[in-house]
Amino acid sequence: MASIRNHARALVRRVAVAQPHNPTELSDRDEVAYLNALDPHATTTTKPWELELDSQFLRKVAIAWIVVVMAVHVFMAWAVDAEFTGVAITGLDKFAFVGVGLVISVLSWIALTRPRVRANEDGVQVRNIIGTRFYPWAVIYGLSFPKGSRMARLELPEFEYVPLWAIQSGDKERALRSVEEFRALEAKYMPQD
């Protein structure tokens, strides 16, 4: 990550030297680079995506999880009043169990269906359960799918990597196709050092 920050600082210095007194005369590309160099989480592409990947396996997991959560919460709403224990249980208490189940289900659906990988000639955007980040091809070392791993990895400098939740081993053939499609773009756009 330090190399990315150093690259961003060098880019800011280069742009500032090119136009020290009138930053409004920057080209559109230089202006985007200048503004985004200070924000490492900023998306720096305006080009259309050539590849979009998501996980059908995670969608199935989300559906199964929601069915289990709702079944447990509906059962608890019924069971809480099945036998009198001395505590006053109202209809609102029963609905609260179902309501909590709905909240957990909605949050689970959002979290498990959110992962996505998009790529174009500028780089790769990785959206996992928490956070979205854009990686230019210059900082990507490749895609790996280690044996026994549940998900693919986007390899970065200094032995760092980002898990790609959108490419799950549970997707089986679809995961293989996703890796092949990604590697085709990788061969096309990733700089050869």
N, C-alpha and C positions, 0 to 999 in steps of 0.2 A: 504494500500500500504506500510505502514511503516513496517508491519510484514513481507512482502515479502522481503523488503530490508534487514531487520535484519536476516532473514533466509539465504539470499544470502551472507551476510557478514560472518555469522557463517560457512557456507559451504566453503567460501574462506579460513577462518582461519583453518578449519579442514584439508583441502587439503594441505595448506601450512605447517602445523605442520607435516603431514604425510610424506611429501617429501620436507623438507626445502631447501636442497642444490641442488637437481637435479630434476627439474620439468619435464624433458623429460621422466622420468620413471613412470609417472602417467598412470593409465589405461585409455583406450579410454573414458570410461564413466566419470571418474574423470576429465579428461582434458576438455571434453565438459562442464561439470558442472563448472569447474574453469573459463573457458573463458566466459561462458554465465552468470555467477553470477554477473558480473559487468554491464551487459546489460539487463535491465528488459524487453526489447522488443524482445529479441532473442528467436528464436524457439529452443527448447531443445529436439526435438525428431527426430529420424531417422527411426522410425518404420512406416510401412504402415498404412494408414488411414483406419479405420474400418467403418466410417460413414462420408458421405459428404452430406451436405444439402444446397440448394439454394431456392430462391423464384420464382415460376412461376408467382405469382401475380405481383411482381415488374417488371418482364419482360414484362407483359401485360401493366402495367402502363407506362413503358418506351416507348413501341411501340405507345400507344395512345398519349403520350406527344410529341413524335417526329412528328407524323402526324399533330397535332395541330400547333406545332412550324413551321414546313415546310409550312403548308397551310397559316399561317399568313404571313410568310416572302415572299412566292411567290405572295400572294395577294398584299402585300406592294410594291413589285418590279413592279407589273403591275399598281397599283394605283398611284404610285409616278409620273408617266408620263401620266396619263389619262387626265388631264386637265392642260393647260398651266398656270403657276402661275408667270411667269417671271424669274424663276430660270432655268438655263441650266442643264438638266438632260441627262446624257450620258448613253450608254449601260453599261459602267463600274459601274455606280451607281446602275443600276438595278441588275447586277450580285452580287454586294456587299451585297444587301439585302439577296439574296439566299445564298451567302457565309457565312454570319453571322448566318443564320438559320442552315446551315450545321455544323458549329462549335458548336453551342448550342446543336444540335441534337447528335453529336458524344460525347460530354462531358456528356450529359444526359444519353446516352446509357451506357457509361463506368461506371458512378456513380451508376446507378440503377441496373445494372446487376452484379456488383462487390460483393455484400454481399454473404458470404459463411461461413458455420460452418463445421469444420472437427474435428473428435475425434478419438483417439486410446487409447491404454493402458497407455500412458504417460500423456495425458491431452487433452485439447480442444483448437483448434485454431479458433479464431473469426476474420473474415475479414469483416468489415463494409465499408460504403462508403469511410470513411477516416481511414486508418490505419489497421494494422493486428497485432494481439497479441496472444501469446500462454499462456494458463493458465494450470499449472499442476493440477492434480486431488486433490492434497493436499490443495490447496487454494480455491477450488470450494465448495460451500455449496449446490448447486443444481440448477435446472432449474425451473423457475416459469413463469406462463403466467397469470398475473392478469386479473380479469374480466374487460372488457372494454378496455383493452390495445391493441394496434395495433401489438405489437411484443413481443416475449418471452424475458426473462431476464436470464442471467447467474449470479446467486447470489454469491457474494464474501464476505470476512470478513469485519467486521465493517460496516455492513449495506450498503455496496457498491454493485453495479451491473453493468453489461455491457449489453446494448440492443443487441439482436440478430436479425439484420435486415433480416437475411436469413429465419427466421421463422415468417411469417406475418399472422395475423388473416384473411387476405383476401385470403389466400391459403386454408382455410376451412379444408376439410378432409385431405388434404396433410399436413397441419400444425399439425393436431392431430397425424397423423402417424409419423411425424418428432419428435414430443415430445415423443411419445412412444418409438421410436428407440433410442433417446438420453437417455431417462431414463433407458432403458435396459443396455446401456453401463455405465451409472452412477451407477446402482446397482452392476455392475460387477467390476468396477475399483475404484470408489470413496471410500476412507478410511472411516471406521466406527468409529466415535469418540463418 
